[in-house]
């Protein structure tokens, strides 16, 4: 499945990667797989929000190999 990253996550991991997501896999499992292979970004990834088809989803959301996940890191500013 295609996984997209923005902001600091894109800087640490890259803009886009492919992740194997077997049937019945959840967003949380994809998050853990990415964190395991990109340890330097694990803390940022843990605090990020996830979108599928422009809709915010939780870690318990099932995913399909055809889905495109987007991880949005927390933002701050003034």
C-alpha positions as CSV (number, residue, x, y, z in Angstrom):
1,X,0.0,0.0,0.0
2,X,1.1,3.5,-0.6
3,X,1.9,5.6,2.5
4,X,2.4,9.3,2.2
5,X,4.1,11.6,4.7
6,X,4.2,15.4,5.3
7,X,6.3,17.9,7.1
8,X,8.9,16.5,9.5
9,X,7.8,13.0,8.8
10,X,8.5,13.5,5.1
11,X,11.9,14.9,6.0
12,X,12.7,11.8,8.2
13,X,11.2,9.0,6.1
14,X,10.6,10.4,2.6
15,X,7.5,11.7,0.9
16,X,6.1,8.3,-0.1
17,X,6.9,4.6,0.7
18,X,5.2,1.3,-0.1
19,X,4.3,-0.9,2.9
20,X,3.0,-4.5,2.8
21,X,-0.4,-4.6,4.4
22,X,-1.9,-8.1,4.6
23,X,-5.6,-8.6,4.8
24,X,-7.1,-7.6,8.1
25,X,-4.3,-5.2,8.8
26,X,-5.2,-2.0,10.7
27,X,-3.8,1.6,10.5
28,X,-2.1,1.0,13.9
29,X,-0.3,-2.0,12.4
30,X,0.9,0.0,9.4
31,X,2.1,2.7,11.8
32,X,4.0,0.2,13.9
33,X,5.6,-1.3,10.7
34,X,6.8,2.1,9.5
35,X,8.1,3.0,13.0
36,X,10.0,-0.2,13.2
37,X,11.8,0.4,10.0
38,X,12.3,4.2,10.6
39,X,13.1,4.4,14.3
40,X,14.3,8.0,14.2
41,X,10.7,9.1,13.2
42,X,8.9,6.7,15.6
43,X,8.0,9.4,18.2
44,X,6.7,11.8,15.6
45,X,4.8,9.1,13.8
46,X,3.2,8.1,17.1
47,X,1.8,11.6,17.5
48,X,0.6,12.0,13.9
49,X,-3.0,11.8,12.5
50,X,-3.9,9.4,9.7
51,X,-6.1,9.9,6.7
52,X,-7.6,7.4,4.2
53,X,-9.4,9.0,1.3
54,X,-9.2,12.5,2.9
55,X,-11.0,11.2,6.0
56,X,-9.4,11.1,9.5
57,X,-9.2,7.5,10.8
58,X,-8.1,5.9,14.0
59,X,-5.5,3.2,14.6
60,X,-8.3,0.5,14.7
61,X,-9.4,1.3,11.1
62,X,-8.9,-1.7,8.8
63,X,-7.0,-1.0,5.7
64,X,-6.9,-2.6,2.3
65,X,-3.9,-3.0,0.0
66,X,-5.5,-0.5,-2.4
67,X,-5.8,2.2,0.3
68,X,-3.5,5.2,0.4
69,X,-2.6,6.3,3.9
70,X,-1.4,9.8,4.8
71,X,0.3,10.5,8.0
72,X,0.1,14.2,9.2
73,X,2.5,15.2,11.9
74,X,1.4,17.6,14.6
75,X,1.8,21.3,13.7
76,X,2.4,24.4,15.7
77,X,2.9,28.0,14.9
78,X,1.9,31.4,15.5
